[in-house]
Amino acid sequence: MLILRPVAAEDLDDLLELASQLDSVNLPRDRDFLAERIARSQQSFGAAQGQGRMDWRQCAYVFVLEDLATHRCVGTSLILAKNGRPEAPYYWLEVSSEERFCPELKKRFVHKKLRLRSTVDGPTEVGGLILEPAYRAHALKCGKALSIVRFAYISAHPDRFERQLIAEMLSPFDAPGKNRLWDAFGAKFTGLPYREADHLSARTKQFIADLFPVDPVYVTLFPEEVQKVIGEPAETAKAAVRILTQIGFQPMNQVDPFDGGPYYGAARDAVVSVRERRELVLPGTSSAPEPGDARTLALLSTEVGGSFRATVVPLDDNGAPVVSAECREIMCVKSGDRVSVTPLP
């Protein structure tokens, strides 16, 4: 059985192994950073339950998917409550276009431009989704569960998140640490290789404001192979994009300053998985799906006992969750407890 839960201190080695598959700014392959992120996540979940005080804007919630048969974390995802605060601004490249026409030559050009923007009052960011390859075609739709658990949690605690949500997608890489836009743009202004700059930005982004150009940069000046990857998600990110667009996210005119990956955004309360989460009282009778019965799947979640946990269950023909005795035991719920149900797209 698989369970989704907050990351724990003893998950550090598993999280480090998962991070090595992506090595992104939100989940770098850095043991010290990940240990700090785990501690911050534990504080964040605790604060949401009224255990201790922590400014909600500084909260980061890391979820892990644990295979209980092997006692290993095989996937992870996260929520950054606020990306963009006075002590940690949010930076992006605004994508715009400029049309030029010469009547004498009868020539018309539309130039794409990139301009550095920032804010200290930014949105909530969802990201850090990684799933071991062996679980990507799992019958319980592990990738969707890791994505949707974030929105189920946001729906349960709307006062701890912004009204605008964003998600950043990685752009294509020619090789690990080898990004076309960075080599053509960022590296020219910072003198840093991509991996070093990306890791540095996990701790401070001041060098972006200090060294990036403040005036618009014309994409036309970049080689064609660089232009092609700006705003394009990598192959490994396309499944995550499909899930997000299914629940209401749309492309934004923003790309990451480092790799040119596209940002997708949505109003929090318009996201299908935020809007469709419903609470119910667990009935007294356990149930079990019929063998071979293909049904709609949903995320069953609860915070009974002060600890968040979730798993994937089928829905019956009436849309009610089919919760077996084993599932109740694993989820630590019983008849009369309140649970939430969020359909998977």
Secondary structure, 3 states (H helix, E strand, C coil): CEEEEECCHHHHHHHHHHHCCCCCCCCCCCHHHHHHHHHHHHHHHHHHCCCCCCCHHHCEEEEEEEECCCCEEEEEEEEECCCCECCECEEEEEEEEEEEEECCCCEEEEEEEEEEEEECCCCEEEEEEEECHHHCCCCCCHHHHHHHHHHHHHHHCHHHCCCEEEEECCCCCCECCECHHHHHHHHHHHCCCHHHHHHHHCCCCHHHHHHCCCCCEEHHHCCHHHHCCCCCCCHHHHHHHHHHHHCCCEEEEEECCCCCCEEEEEEHHHCHHHHCCEEEECCCCCCCCCCCCCCCEEEEEECHHHCCEEEEEEECCCCCECCCHHHHHHHCCCCCCEEEEEECC
